[in-house]
């Protein structure tokens, strides 16, 4: 590994840092965006049962708000049960936007890494090409300098793509997962509003 880094030259270091950041974001998002943690099964039904038995008590609201992102959305709706439909919907939408922002955390950074990594690889390629042409002299080229320039160019190009491709795949994957969660949360929030205003049982 060290020999590969030495062969690739100093332009490889920004790519190594980008790869470490991408891996950290991917593992963090996999852990954070687990379905049971974001949208626990049967949470709306449990909340409604608890609400019918005990009313909108502080313990119910605190447990919902601290338990999961869906719970935060439902808690904001339950806090406004006495208000009209529009006020309740506005409260749910405001909380939904905040939850969406939290679910999308670090995804922009991952997308940026996916976009920038090929450019960093291209920068290494250009630097390698500069070294190749710089090693040429009228009396003949230096084979060692020529080989080093080629290795800098090729290793950086390859490593830039190695970092960019998985980063883009996981960025798209997590974006799709977040979008699916938000649609399901919206459906459950609408259901809560309809039940609260007697439009659904």
N, C-alpha and C positions, 0 to 999 in steps of 0.2 A: 504493500500500500504506500509506504513512504517513497519507494522507488518511482511509483506512478506519479505521486505528487511532485517529486523532484523533476521528473520528465515533463510534466505539464507546466511547470514554472509558476511564478507568482500569480498569474491571472486565475489560477484554479481556486485560490483561497476565497474570493467572494462567492464562488459557486458552492464551495463546501459549507460556508456559513448559511447560504440560502437553502441548501439541502437539509441542514440541521433544523432550521426554522420550519421548513415545510413538514418534516417528520414530526416535530413537536406539535404543530397545529393539527395534523392529521390524527395523531393519537388522542389529543385533547378533545377534538370534535367527535371522534368515535365514542369516547367515554361520556361526553356531555349530551350528545344527541341520541342516546338510547331511548327507544320508545317508552318503556315503563317509567323512565325518569321524566319524560316530557309530557306524555299523555297516558297516565295510568288507566288501566282498564276499569270501567265502571265508576269512574270518579264522579261524573255528573249524577248518576243514580244514587250514589252514596251521599252526596251533598244534598240532594233533594229529600232523601229519607231523613237525614239529620235535621234538615230545615223544617220539615213537617212536624218532627217530634219535639224539637227544642227551639225553633225559631232562629232568626239570624243572630246567634250569640257570638260574642268575641272569640271564644275558643274555636268555633267552626271557621270563622273568617281567618283567624291566624293560622290554623292548620292548613286551610286551603292555600293561602297566599304563600306560605313557606314551603309547601310540599312539592309543587311542580309549576311549570309555566302555565299549563291549563288551569291549575288551581288558582293562580293569580288572576286569570281572566274571569273565572267563575266568581271569585271573591268580590271583584269589582262590581259585577252584576248584582250579586246578593246584597251588597251594601246599598244599592239603589232600588231595592224592591218596591219601596213605597212611592217612588217617582214614576212619572209617566214613561211611556214606551220610548220616546225620543231621547230623554235624559239617560235612561238605562242603556240604550244602544250607544250613545256617545261615550259613556263611561267605559263600556266594553271595548269600543274601538280605540280609545286612548290607551288602555292597558294592553290591548292587542298589538298596537304599534311598538310599545316598549318591550313587550315579549319578543316580537319579531326582531327587534334590534339586538336583543340578547342572544337569540338563536343564531343570528347571522354573524356573531362576533368572530373575528379572525378570518372569516371567509374572504374578505376583500384582500387581506394580506396574502392568503394562499393563492388567490387569483393573480395578484401582482407578481408573486414569485414565478408562477407559471408563465407569465408574459415576459418577465425580465430575464429569466434564466437563459433562453436562447440568445438574447442580446449579449449577455455576459460571455457566453460561449463564443459568439461572433467576435467580441472584443479580443478574447484570447487568440482566436484564429488570426485576426489582423496583426496582433503583436507578434505571433509566430511567423507570419509572412514578412513582417518588417525585419525580424532577425534573419530570416533566410536571405533576403536581398541585401541586408547589411553585411552578411558573411561573404558575399561575392566580391572578389578583388580582380583587377585586370590580369594579375598573374595566375589566377586560379582560385577556386573556392576552398574554404576550410570544411572538410567533410564532417568534422565533429559539430561545428556551428550549424551547418546545414541540417544535420540530423536532429539537433536540439530544436531548431526552428520548426521543423516538420512535426516533431512530437508535441511541441507547445500548441501548434495550430490544430492538430487532430484530436488530442486529448481534451482540449477545452471545448471544441465543437461537440464531441461525443458526450462529455459530462454535462454540458448545458442542456442537451436533449434528454439525458437520463433524469435530470432534475425536473425539467419542464413537463414532460409527458405525464408522469404519475401525479404531479401537482395539479395539472389541468383536469385529469380524470377524477381525482378526489374533490376538486373544487366543484365540478359539475354534479358529482354524486351527492355532496352535502347540500348544494343548492336545491336539488330535487327533493331531498329528504325534508329540508326546512319548509319548502313550499307545500309539500304534502301535509306536514304537521299544521301549518297555518290554516290550510283549507279545512282540516278536521276540527281545529279549535273554533273556527268561525261557525261551522255547522252546529257545534255543541253550544256556542254562545247564543245563536239564533234560537235554538231549542229552549234554552233557559228563559229567554225573553218571552217566547210564546207560552211556555208553561206558567210563567209569572203573571201573565196577563190573561190567563184563562183560555188561550187559543188552542192549547194542546194539553192532553193529560199525561 
